[in-house]
Amino acid sequence: MVTLRSVIVGAGCYLPERTLTNAELATMVDTSDDWIVQRTGIRERHIAADGELTSDLGIKAAQAALADAGVSPQDIDLIVCATSTPDNTFPATAVSIQAGLGITGGFAFDLQAVCSGFVYGLGTVDGMLRTGLAKRALLVGAETFSRILDWTDRTTCVLFGDGAGAVVIEAQDQPGAITDRGILTTHLRSDGRHKLKLYVDGGPSSTQTVGHLRMEGKEVFKYAVSMITDVIRDAFRATGYTAEDLDWFVPHQANRRIIDGSVIKLGLDPAKVIITVDRHGNTSAASIPLALCTGIADGRIKRGDLVMFEAMGGGFTWGASLVRM
């Protein structure tokens, strides 16, 4: 039986030119390279230039993804931008990306699930493509988290960076088996009771300000591994695959200790994990597509590979998506 699947046909990414190292951060706040690396695995991150907007990063990543897919902007009829750092309260940053790419048809909107945004986006785009609402989509994860950091708070400012990644996804007929290319299953969760463990202390209806990121790091870590592994197991149960079947694990790049803990709990082969947190820091919704793009560019991730994506973000939100490239 033929089944319509949402297949990733291109990927691209963009990182701002400026690199901020741990050594430089140590001149700004009471921290050190050893302290940051031991607790997070992060060595450096990229910071957007003055006047460089989230949409600017997203446009460059999208252009790279379109080129990789071999399609033109006018072939896109849906744009979803996962971001927590939009250019404006409205319009959606996705609309600015649409305009920047010269696209005048289709529709575009933002999706806000913090660090889980890209996985939520995969589920959203998959549903729209498989029901015929669109034929070819551009999913962008783009963030300028440097704009919402309190640079005097060493517990948060050392963690985050700026960047963007994008994928082109199109509806394709597949045989209807678990060996199909495309998004095989996506599982999403949220629990608003944990809001104050990771949030921004501002917003239009509350403070009329942008606010700064606030986090209870120990609490987030306590929940992260169990939540992540539970939703990944849901994806395995839905498809019949196991950890041994994965070619690659592409996790949200928040903290090396969280990634390592998840790998151990799931019994995954560490050699199959894509790690970029050391170079990028936590880029929130951009983190997974940046890691995916890195794995494709260096030749590790290839067409036909079975890849698990997972993320957890403020809210809490979390999710996993199993995809055959």
N, C-alpha and C positions, 0 to 999 in steps of 0.2 A: 504494500500500500504506500503510495507516494505521500510524503508529509512535507509541509512548508516549514523550513527551518530558517533561523536568522543567523547568517554566516558572516564572520569577520573576514573581510577581504582586503583590508589595509590598515596600517597603524602608523602613527607619527607622533613626535613629541617636540617640546621646546623647553629649554632652560634659560633663564636670564643670564646675561654675561657675568654679572658680579658673583663671585664666590666668597662666602663668609666662613672662615675656618674657626675651629675651636680656639686656636691661639688668639685670634682677633677678638673673639667673644670674651676671653679672659681679661682683656684690657677694658671691657665695658661693664662686666658684672663679676661678682665674687665666684669664679668657677675656674676650671682647668681642663685641659685636654683629657687628662687621665680620668677625671671625675665624669665627664660627659661620655667618653668611650665606654667606660666600665658599666655605666648605668643604662646606656641607650644604644651603643654601637655607632653613633653618629660622629663623623669626623669633619664634615663640612656641609653647607647647604647653599642654595642660590637665592639671591635677593633681587627683586624687580627694581629697575632703575626708577628714578623720580619721573613721574608722568607715564610710566609703563603700566597699563591697566590689565586687569584680568582678561578682558576681551582681546587685548593685543597678544597675550600669551596664547590664548585659545585659537586665535586666527592662524598663528604660525604653526601650531601643532596640527590644526585641521588641514592646512595646506600640505603639510608633509604626509598626512594620512591619505589625502586625495591623490597625491602623486604616487604613493605606494600602491594604492588600489587601481590606479590607471583610469580614474573617472574624473569628470569635470565637475565644478561646483553645481552646474545646472542639472546634474544627474541626481542631486540630493533633494528629497522632498520632506525630510524631517531632521531637525537639529535639536538635540537635548544637551544642555550644558549643566553638568553637575558642579556646583560651586557653593561655598559658604561665604565667599568674598566677592560679591557682584560689583560691577562698576557703579551701579545706582540701585536705589531701592526698587525702582522700575524705570524703564522697561527691563525685561529680562536680558541678561548678558548674552544669551543665545541669539537674541534678535540683533545685537550689535555684531556678533560673529557672522550671522547670516548676511548682514549688510556689508561687512568687511570682505566677505568672500564673493560679493556680487550676485548673491542668490536672491531672486525676486519671487520665487514660487514656494509652495509647500508651507510648512509651519515650524515654529521654533519656540522653545520655552526652557526655563531653568528648573532644576530639581535640587532640593536641599535636604540632604541626609548626612551632612558633614562628611566624615571620612568614609562612610559607606556609600557615598553618592554614586561612584562609578558602578558598583554592583547593583544598586537600586536602578541605575540607568539601564544596565543590561536587561533587567527584568521588564522595565517599562518599554524600552524599544522593542524587545522581543514580542511583547503582547501586541503592540501596534502594527508591527510588520506581519505577524501571523494572522491578524484579523483583517489585513488589507487596507488599513488606514494610511499606510505609506509603503513604498517599495524599497527605498534605499535611505538609510539614516546615517547621520554623523553624530556620534556620541563623544562629547568632549568633557574631560575633567580638567578644570583650570582653577588655580588658586593664587592669591597674593596674601598669604597669611601673615607676612611681615607687617601688614598694615593694621592688624588687630592684636599685635603682641604688646605686652608691657615689657619694654626692654630693660626694666629694673628688676624683673622677676626671673631669677636664674632657673627656677623650676620649670618654666614654660618657654622662655625665649630661646633656649638652647635646642629645642626640639623641632621647630618648624622651619619650612622653607617655601619658596615659590616655584611654580612650574606648571606645565600643562601637557596633557597627553590626549590623543584622540584616536578613535577607530571608525572605519567605515563598515557598516553592517547592511547587508542586503538580504532580501527574502529569496530563497532558492528552494526548488523542489529537491528533496532528498528521499532515499528509499524507505525511510520510516523505521530505522533500526537504531540501536544505541551506538552503532558504528558511524552514524551520520556525521557530517560536518555541521557545525553550528552550535548554538546554545542548546544544550540538552536539558538542563534544569536549573532553576534559580529559586533560592529560598531566602526569604527576608523576614526580619524580626525587628521589634522595637519595644522599649519599656520606659515610658516617660517618668517613672518614679526615680530614675537615676539622673535627672536633669542637672542637678547642682554639682555632680561629680565632674562634669565637663561641659562648659557653657561659655557664652560671651555675655558680659554684664551690661549690655546695652541693646537698644533697638528702638525703632520708630514709635511703637505704642507704649513703651515702658519708660525710657529715659530720654528719648529723642536724640540720642547720640549713638555712635557706632559701638563704643565699648571696647573692652579688652578680653582676651581669652583667659579663662580661669579653670584650673584643673586640680582635682585631688588625685595626684599621681598614683599613690598606693592603692586607692580604691579602684581606679580604672584598671590597674594591673591585676587586682584580685579577681575581677569579673571577666577580663578579656579572654584568657585562654579557654575557660569553660564555655563561654558563649560562642566563641569562634569554632571550637571543635564540635560542639553540638550541631550547629547548622551545617557544617561540612558533612557530618555523618548523615544528616537528612538528605543531602545531595547524593551520597553514596547509596542510601536505601532506595531512593527514587529511580536510580538507573541500574543498580546491581553491580556497579563498579566498586572497587576497593582502593585503598591507599596504594597498594602495589601496582595498580593499573595506571596510575598517573605518570605522565611523562614529565610534567612540570607543575610546581606549586608556586603561584604568584600571589603572595599575600600583600595586604596593605602594609606599607613600610612605616610603621609607627615607632617601633622599639625592637631592637634585635632580641632582647630577652623574651618578649611576647612571641615573636616568630619562633624562636628556638623552643620555647615551652609548648607551642602548638604542634610543632614538628615531632617532638618527643611523644606527646600524648596521643597523636594520631598514628605513630609508627611510620612516619614518612622517611624516605631516604634524604638526608641533608644535601646530597649532591644534586637533587632535583629541585632545589629551592632557589628562586631568583631573588637576590638580595641587592638592593640599591640604597638602603637607608643610610649607609655610611657616607655616600656621596650626595644624597638629596635631602636627608632629613625627612621629616613627616610633611608631605605636601598634600595631605588630606585627600580630596577627591581626585587629585592628579596622580596620586602615588601609584596605583595599580597600572594605569595606562603607561606611565613612565617606565615602570619595571617591565611591562610587557614589551614595550618598544625596545628597551635595552636588550632583552632576551632574544628578540627577533634580529636586531641589528648585529649582534655578535655571533649569530648562527646557531644558537642553542635551540630556540623554539622554531619549529618548522611546520609546514602544512601537514595536517593529519595528526598532530600531537594532541594528546588529551591534557587539558590544562584546568586546574582548579584556581578560581579567584575567591578571595575572602576579605572581609573588612569589618571593622567595628568603629563606630564614631559616637559623638556626643548625642545625648538623648535618653538612653542609649539607643542607637540603631546598630544592626549588624546583619550580615548576609553572606551567602556563598553562591557561586555560579560555576557550573561545570560545562566546559566548552571544548569542542573539538575544532582545532584551527584548520 
